[in-house]
Amino acid sequence: MKFEDVLFEKSDGVAHITINRPTRSNAVRLDTLKELLAAYEDAAFDGEVKVIVSTGAGNKAFCAGGDLAEFADSDGCYETAFCEVGLRLSNAMRLSAKPIIAVVNGACYGWGNEYLIFHDIALASPRATFMQPEMRLGSSPIHGLNHMLPGLIGDKRAREFIMFRKLMTAEEAERVGYINKVVSDEDIDAAVAEYCDLILESSPQSIKLTKTMMNAPSDMLYPIQTLGFRAWSLLHDSEQWQEALKASRRKTPPDFTKFKSC
């Protein structure tokens, strides 16, 4: 596969996957998801690869979410395809026998958080920030965050993060257990290399069994995720979603007060 939105490299047992859309703050479109899926599947079936490291290009964003401009100019089939490929991507990451390490090097917003939650380990730059804007977009983080984040950082804290669009700093994300560690920009490459070395010197079969068993409790929620994807494509045909897109184009806040809550 020809990669345009993603950089994919393999060296010395490590696969590096980078979302490469820095001019769009590494926001993802359907083509990005397709390339990510191809990269993770390639790494999963390469016996020489023992660990995967993923990040975003540049130093401003890990992933700023879905590319709203792509959604605005699309029809309903685009949303459906986005859901289907997204579901296959999360499966590829969860089912991979290789541990996946995220390097959060900047803004992690919207879909970026759902992408992040499927990583096994997460390191972050001190400048990294985390936020979930869907409540203001007429959408919902159905890819993984709604049902997996409460088990990671606690139910009430997860509700606050998602429902109130709470901005979380890297330090707070470490404190509540959303990420493993905040590491300075000068030291983060060495920290990643140390983690990779620990995996490379471990038994691959032991790593595979351990990851599979540790994923099992949240994997039981898979039917909820599938239901969410099916519903999400319908939600993106709604008046409230259209209001959010129009507001985004106007660069004004959406007006959801005109919609009844029932």
C-alpha positions in Angstrom: 0.0 0.0 0.0 1.2 3.5 -0.8 1.3 5.6 2.4 0.6 9.4 2.2 -1.1 10.3 5.5 1.1 7.9 7.5 4.8 7.3 7.9 5.6 3.6 8.4 9.1 2.3 9.1 10.6 -0.8 10.7 14.0 -1.2 12.2 15.7 -3.5 14.7 12.4 -5.1 15.8 10.5 -1.8 16.2 7.8 -0.6 13.9 7.2 3.2 13.9 3.8 4.5 12.8 3.3 8.3 12.5 0.2 10.2 11.5 1.7 12.6 9.0 -0.7 15.4 8.5 1.0 18.2 10.6 -0.7 21.0 8.6 -4.0 19.6 9.8 -2.8 19.0 13.3 -2.7 15.3 12.4 -6.5 15.2 12.2 -7.6 12.0 10.5 -9.7 11.3 7.4 -10.9 8.0 6.0 -7.7 7.6 4.0 -5.7 8.0 7.2 -7.6 5.3 8.9 -7.1 2.9 6.0 -3.3 3.6 6.1 -3.2 3.1 9.9 -5.0 -0.2 9.5 -2.6 -1.4 6.9 0.4 -0.4 9.0 -0.8 -2.1 12.2 -1.7 -5.2 10.3 1.6 -5.3 8.5 3.5 -4.9 11.9 1.3 -7.6 13.5 2.1 -10.2 10.9 5.8 -9.4 10.7 7.7 -11.9 12.9 10.7 -9.6 13.1 8.6 -6.8 14.7 8.3 -7.1 18.5 7.0 -3.7 19.5 5.2 -0.8 17.8 5.7 2.9 18.5 3.2 5.5 17.3 3.1 9.3 17.3 2.1 12.4 15.3 4.3 14.3 12.9 5.7 17.7 14.1 5.6 18.9 17.7 2.2 20.5 18.1 -0.3 17.6 17.9 -0.5 13.8 18.4 -3.9 13.8 16.8 -6.4 16.6 16.8 -9.3 14.3 16.1 -11.4 13.7 12.9 -10.9 16.1 10.0 -14.2 18.1 10.1 -13.5 19.5 6.6 -13.6 16.0 5.2 -16.9 15.3 6.9 -18.5 18.6 5.8 -17.9 17.7 2.1 -19.0 14.1 2.4 -22.2 12.1 2.2 -23.5 9.5 4.6 -21.5 6.7 3.0 -18.3 8.5 4.2 -19.4 8.3 7.8 -20.3 4.6 7.4 -17.0 3.8 5.9 -15.2 5.8 8.6 -16.9 3.7 11.2 -16.2 0.4 9.5 -12.5 1.0 9.0 -12.2 2.5 12.5 -13.7 -0.7 14.0 -11.2 -2.8 12.0 -8.3 -0.5 13.1 -9.2 -0.8 16.9 -9.4 -4.6 16.4 -6.0 -4.7 14.7 -4.5 -2.8 17.6 -6.1 -4.9 20.3 -5.5 -8.2 18.6 -1.9 -7.5 17.8 0.6 -9.6 19.8 2.9 -6.6 19.8 2.7 -4.0 22.6 1.9 -0.6 21.2 3.5 2.5 22.7 2.1 6.0 22.1 4.2 9.1 22.2 1.8 11.9 22.8 3.8 14.9 21.5 1.1 17.6 21.6 -2.6 18.1 21.4 -4.7 14.9 21.7 -8.3 15.8 21.0 -11.4 14.0 19.8 -10.7 10.9 17.9 -7.1 11.2 19.1 -8.1 10.1 22.5 -10.0 7.1 21.1 -6.9 6.2 19.2 -4.8 6.6 22.3 -6.9 4.4 24.4 -6.1 1.4 22.2 -2.4 1.7 23.0 -0.8 -0.4 25.7 1.6 2.2 27.0 1.5 6.0 26.7 4.3 8.5 27.2 3.7 12.2 26.9 5.5 15.5 26.4 4.9 18.1 29.1 3.2 20.2 26.4 0.6 17.5 25.6 -3.0 18.3 26.3 -6.1 16.1 26.2 -9.7 17.2 25.4 -12.9 15.6 24.1 -15.0 18.2 22.1 -17.8 15.9 20.8 -20.6 17.3 23.1 -20.2 20.6 21.2 -20.1 18.8 17.8 -23.4 16.9 18.0 -21.3 13.7 18.2 -20.1 11.2 20.7 -16.8 9.3 21.3 -18.2 5.9 20.5 -14.9 4.4 19.2 -13.7 3.4 22.6 -13.7 6.2 25.0 -17.3 6.1 26.2 -17.0 2.5 27.4 -13.3 2.1 28.2 -12.2 5.4 29.8 -14.3 4.9 33.0 -12.4 1.7 33.8 -9.1 3.5 33.2 -9.5 6.8 35.2 -12.8 6.2 37.1 -16.4 6.7 36.2 -17.0 10.2 37.5 -13.7 11.6 36.2 -14.4 10.0 32.7 -17.9 11.6 32.6 -16.4 15.0 33.4 -13.7 14.7 30.8 -16.2 13.6 28.0 -19.4 15.5 28.9 -17.8 18.8 30.0 -15.0 18.9 27.5 -12.5 19.2 30.4 -9.0 20.1 29.3 -6.5 17.7 30.9 -2.8 18.5 31.1 0.0 15.9 30.7 0.7 16.1 34.4 -2.9 15.5 35.3 -3.2 12.7 32.8 -0.3 11.0 34.5 -1.8 11.5 37.9 -5.1 9.9 37.1 -3.5 7.0 35.2 -4.5 8.0 31.7 -0.9 7.9 30.6 2.1 6.2 32.1 4.6 9.0 32.3 5.4 12.6 31.4 8.9 12.8 29.9 10.7 16.0 28.8 11.3 16.5 25.1 15.0 16.0 25.6 14.5 12.6 27.3 11.5 11.1 25.6 13.4 9.3 22.8 15.6 7.6 25.4 12.5 6.7 27.5 10.8 5.1 24.4 14.0 3.2 23.6 14.2 1.9 27.2 10.6 0.6 27.0 11.3 -1.0 23.6 14.4 -2.7 24.9 12.5 -4.2 27.8 10.0 -5.7 25.3 12.6 -6.8 22.9 14.4 -8.8 25.6 11.1 -10.4 26.7 9.6 -13.7 25.5 7.2 -12.9 22.6 4.8 -15.7 23.6 4.7 -14.3 27.2 4.1 -10.8 25.9 1.3 -12.1 23.6 -0.5 -14.1 26.4 -0.1 -11.2 28.9 -1.5 -8.6 26.5 -4.4 -10.9 25.5 -5.4 -11.6 29.1 -5.1 -8.0 30.3 -7.3 -6.9 27.3 -9.9 -9.5 28.1 -12.1 -7.5 30.6 -12.5 -4.5 28.3 -12.8 -6.8 25.2 -16.0 -8.0 26.8 -17.4 -4.6 25.9 -16.9 -5.1 22.2 -20.7 -5.5 21.4 -21.2 -2.0 22.9 -18.5 -0.6 20.7 -20.1 -2.2 17.6 -23.5 -0.9 18.5 -22.0 2.6 18.9 -20.4 2.5 15.5 -23.7 1.5 13.9 -25.6 4.3 15.7 -22.8 6.9 15.1 -23.3 6.8 11.3 -27.0 7.7 11.8 -26.2 10.4 14.3 -24.0 12.1 11.7 -27.1 12.5 9.5 -28.9 14.5 12.2 -29.8 18.1 12.4 -27.6 18.6 15.4 -24.6 17.3 13.6 -25.4 19.6 10.7 -25.7 22.5 13.1 -22.2 21.8 14.4 -20.7 21.6 11.0 -22.3 24.9 9.9 -21.0 26.5 13.1 -17.5 25.2 12.4 -17.6 26.8 9.0 -18.9 30.0 10.4 -16.3 29.8 13.2 -19.0 30.4 15.7 -20.4 28.3 18.6 -23.2 25.9 17.6 -26.6 26.7 18.9 -28.1 23.6 20.4 -30.6 25.5 22.6 -33.2 25.2 19.8 -33.2 21.4 20.1 -35.4 19.6 22.6 -34.0 17.1 25.0 -36.3 14.1 24.8 
